[in-house]
Amino acid sequence: MMTAADLDLLQAYLDRRLGGAEEAALEARLIAEPALAEAHRVVAPGGTVAVALFGGATLHELRGAWREALPAGAADRTHRFRTEREVGAALVEAGLAVEVLATERVVERHAHPVALLKALKRIGAGNASPDRGGAPGLGARGALARMSAIYEARHGGADGVLATWEIVYAVARRPGVGTPDEAKPPPSSASTST
């Protein structure tokens, strides 16, 4: 959920973005998604954009277990999803005025970590991390067994292992005729759990 402190951070980002010395460093962390910039380009002034994206907590159990299972010095090739605050900042960076920004968490159970991986494969999910370097998979030989043991120890139980999906929902407007000329941070945020 986006708190008042988060809004203050977002406002500070905007203040720096519009003329501060830290602009380059902040842009490196909060670059607008190309799709959001394209939405700004194609939506008519005053038009609305609605998006739903996987949020930062998505599959955090799996990603954490993979990171820990990798041998020392091995590259972390797990995917990093954007947080609610980063999605809001990316919308603003794309020139859109955020009207609604909310998150929802859905927790599933799977028999074991390999069952989760098979379920992900069935829906066509794959590792889209830009840090993959073209290499297939997530890690070295033996990492799957180590990851499974870590995952089950940390997130398993009699009913199987947990898998969290966080969805970030946003509704934003392209400023235009009769609307404010500048993108603005969201007025409030809602968070729900399922």
C-alpha positions as CSV (number, residue, x, y, z in Angstrom):
1,M,0.0,0.0,0.0
2,M,1.3,3.5,-0.8
3,T,1.6,5.4,2.4
4,A,2.0,9.1,3.1
5,A,5.8,8.5,3.4
6,D,5.8,6.8,0.0
7,L,4.0,9.8,-1.5
8,D,6.6,12.0,0.0
9,L,9.3,9.9,-1.5
10,L,7.5,10.0,-4.9
11,Q,7.2,13.8,-4.6
12,A,10.9,14.1,-3.7
13,Y,11.6,12.0,-6.8
14,L,9.6,14.3,-9.0
15,D,11.2,17.4,-7.5
16,R,14.6,16.0,-8.2
17,R,13.5,14.7,-11.7
18,L,12.5,18.1,-12.7
19,G,15.9,19.7,-11.9
20,G,17.8,18.0,-9.2
21,A,21.4,16.8,-9.3
22,E,20.4,13.2,-8.6
23,E,18.3,12.9,-11.8
24,A,20.6,10.4,-13.6
25,A,20.8,8.1,-10.6
26,L,17.1,8.2,-10.0
27,E,16.3,7.6,-13.7
28,A,18.5,4.5,-13.6
29,R,16.3,3.0,-10.9
30,L,12.9,4.3,-12.0
31,I,12.9,4.2,-15.8
32,A,9.4,4.2,-17.2
33,E,8.3,1.0,-18.8
34,P,8.3,1.3,-22.6
35,A,4.7,0.1,-22.7
36,L,3.7,3.0,-20.4
37,A,5.5,5.5,-22.6
38,E,3.7,4.0,-25.6
39,A,0.3,4.3,-23.7
40,H,1.0,8.0,-23.2
41,R,1.7,8.3,-26.9
42,V,-1.4,6.6,-28.2
43,V,-4.0,7.6,-25.6
44,A,-5.9,10.8,-26.4
45,P,-5.4,13.8,-24.1
46,G,-7.8,13.2,-21.2
47,G,-7.9,9.5,-21.9
48,T,-7.5,6.7,-19.3
49,V,-5.0,3.9,-19.1
50,A,-5.6,0.9,-16.8
51,V,-2.9,-1.7,-16.1
52,A,-2.4,-4.8,-13.9
53,L,1.1,-5.9,-13.4
54,F,2.8,-8.5,-11.1
55,G,4.2,-6.6,-8.1
56,G,7.4,-6.9,-6.1
57,A,6.2,-9.7,-3.7
58,T,5.2,-12.0,-6.6
59,L,6.8,-15.4,-6.1
60,H,9.1,-13.9,-3.4
61,E,9.4,-17.4,-1.8
62,L,10.6,-19.0,-5.0
63,R,13.0,-16.1,-5.9
64,G,14.5,-16.0,-2.4
65,A,15.1,-19.8,-2.3
66,W,16.8,-19.7,-5.8
67,R,19.1,-16.8,-4.7
68,E,20.1,-18.7,-1.5
69,A,20.6,-22.0,-3.4
70,L,23.1,-20.6,-5.9
71,P,26.7,-21.3,-5.4
72,A,28.9,-18.4,-4.1
73,G,29.7,-16.0,-6.9
74,A,27.0,-17.3,-9.2
75,A,24.9,-14.6,-11.0
76,D,21.4,-14.0,-9.6
77,R,19.2,-14.4,-12.7
78,T,15.8,-14.3,-10.9
79,H,13.3,-11.9,-12.2
80,R,12.7,-8.7,-10.3
81,F,9.1,-7.3,-10.3
82,R,8.4,-3.7,-9.7
83,T,6.9,-2.5,-6.4
84,E,3.7,-0.5,-6.2
85,R,5.7,2.7,-5.6
86,E,7.9,1.9,-8.7
87,V,4.8,1.4,-10.9
88,G,3.4,4.7,-9.7
89,A,6.7,6.4,-10.4
90,A,6.9,4.8,-13.8
91,L,3.4,6.0,-14.7
92,V,4.4,9.6,-13.7
93,E,7.7,9.3,-15.5
94,A,5.7,8.4,-18.6
95,G,3.6,11.6,-18.3
96,L,0.5,10.0,-16.9
97,A,-1.5,11.3,-13.9
98,V,-2.1,8.4,-11.5
99,E,-5.7,8.3,-10.2
100,V,-5.7,4.8,-8.6
101,L,-2.9,2.6,-7.4
102,A,-3.7,-0.5,-5.4
103,T,-2.3,-4.0,-4.7
104,E,-3.8,-7.4,-4.1
105,R,-2.0,-10.5,-2.8
106,V,-3.2,-14.0,-3.7
107,V,-1.5,-16.9,-2.0
108,E,-1.6,-20.4,-3.6
109,R,-0.4,-23.7,-2.3
110,H,1.5,-26.3,-4.3
111,A,2.4,-29.9,-3.2
112,H,6.2,-29.0,-3.4
113,P,8.4,-26.5,-5.2
114,V,8.8,-28.6,-8.4
115,A,5.0,-28.7,-8.7
116,L,5.0,-24.9,-8.6
117,L,7.7,-24.8,-11.3
118,K,5.6,-27.2,-13.5
119,A,2.5,-25.1,-13.0
120,L,4.5,-22.0,-14.1
121,K,5.7,-23.8,-17.1
122,R,2.1,-24.9,-18.0
123,I,1.0,-21.3,-18.1
124,G,3.9,-20.3,-20.3
125,A,5.8,-18.4,-17.6
126,G,9.5,-18.1,-18.0
127,N,12.4,-16.1,-16.7
128,A,12.3,-12.7,-18.3
129,S,15.1,-11.3,-16.3
130,P,17.4,-9.0,-18.3
131,D,20.3,-10.3,-16.3
132,R,20.1,-13.9,-17.7
133,G,22.9,-13.3,-20.2
134,G,21.2,-15.6,-22.7
135,A,21.8,-18.6,-20.5
136,P,18.9,-21.0,-20.0
137,G,17.5,-21.8,-16.5
138,L,18.2,-20.1,-13.2
139,G,21.3,-21.7,-11.9
140,A,24.1,-24.2,-11.7
141,R,23.7,-28.0,-11.5
142,G,22.4,-29.0,-8.1
143,A,20.7,-25.6,-7.5
144,L,17.2,-27.1,-8.1
145,A,17.7,-29.6,-5.3
146,R,19.1,-27.0,-2.9
147,M,16.3,-24.5,-3.9
148,S,13.6,-27.1,-3.2
149,A,15.0,-28.0,0.2
150,I,15.3,-24.3,1.2
151,Y,11.8,-23.5,-0.2
152,E,10.2,-26.4,1.7
153,A,12.0,-25.5,4.9
154,R,11.0,-21.9,4.8
155,H,7.6,-21.9,3.2
156,G,6.3,-25.5,3.4
157,G,3.9,-27.3,5.7
158,A,1.4,-30.1,5.8
159,D,-0.6,-28.5,3.0
160,G,2.4,-27.9,0.7
161,V,4.4,-24.8,-0.1
162,L,3.2,-21.2,-0.4
163,A,3.4,-19.2,-3.6
164,T,2.5,-15.5,-3.4
165,W,1.2,-13.5,-6.4
166,E,1.1,-9.7,-5.9
167,I,-0.9,-7.7,-8.5
168,V,-0.5,-4.0,-8.8
169,Y,-3.5,-2.3,-10.3
170,A,-3.3,1.3,-11.7
171,V,-5.6,3.7,-13.4
172,A,-3.9,6.8,-14.9
173,R,-5.0,9.6,-17.1
174,R,-3.1,11.4,-19.9
175,P,-3.3,15.1,-19.0
176,G,-5.0,17.1,-21.7
177,V,-7.7,19.7,-22.4
178,G,-9.5,20.6,-19.2
179,T,-7.2,18.5,-17.1
180,P,-4.0,19.4,-15.1
181,D,-1.0,19.8,-17.4
182,E,1.4,17.8,-15.3
183,A,1.4,14.2,-14.2
184,K,0.8,13.9,-10.5
185,P,1.4,11.2,-7.9
186,P,-1.7,9.2,-6.7
187,P,-3.8,10.7,-4.0
188,S,-4.2,7.4,-2.1
189,S,-3.8,3.7,-2.4
190,A,-5.7,0.6,-1.3
191,S,-4.3,-2.8,-0.6
192,T,-6.2,-6.0,-0.3
193,S,-5.3,-9.6,0.4
194,T,-7.0,-12.7,-0.8
